């Protein structure tokens, strides 16, 4: 096992469980891209197991702060299982859910979203790139989803010295999918859309706009950077008389128009049943 020795005083962030080691903190040691290394203080104290990234300013991303932990296929399966189980306990009433969110789930550089029976993953760091096949197999096993699409085409991969990678990792099929959220039907394209296809992190904000519009009676709403119109759907569903959606992407605006039609909210809006908060 290769070892990274830190400069004096640079161990403090790892002792606080911050998972990053920057290049300037490293006194000596190295490894191959994505290789698991032992991180030690300048006095030789164990600090973490992490993935080495020779090209990035973030030179090591920590997997574990437990010296007894083995970083192997079982580690990734168990860590993924915990992340997925947490989402199940949250009881989100949508078929669009973020299953894995990088460092917050102990898997730096990995994003996994689920849309119905399709998973979409981004591998943005050397560590998860090295374990990609193991992670893909574990995701299929743990979720029961038959398909996994990769959208590893973010700018952060260039900082890691990694090329873009997109396409089906497991299974195949259509990349145009439908998301169900707050009773609304929203189309998305996992191959050509932003990020993994949709902004799931704005779910509560879309619901809030719906509620504000319904309660305050907004007559007109301007939705800038509208993307595929999720907020436009929310505003019209809440009773807005008119919504103007603005985006630089023609295909995104076409999808926004289709999403209005999906919900009967084109030129003569009629609100669907009020959604419950999730």
Secondary structure, 3 states (H helix, E strand, C coil): CCEEEECCCCCHHHHCCCCEEEHHHEEECCCCCCCEEEEECCCCCEEEEEEECCCCCEEEEEEECCCCCCCCHHHHHHHHHHHHHHHHHHCCCECEEEEEEHHHHCCCCEEEEEECCEEEEEECCHHHHHCHHHHHHHHHHHHCCCEEEEEECCHHHHHCCCCCEEEEEECCCCCEEEEEECCEEEEEECCCCCCCCCCHHHHHHHHHHHHHHHHHCCCEEEEECCCCCHHHHHHHHCCCCEEEEECCCHHHHHHHHHHHHHCCCCCCCCCCCCCCCC
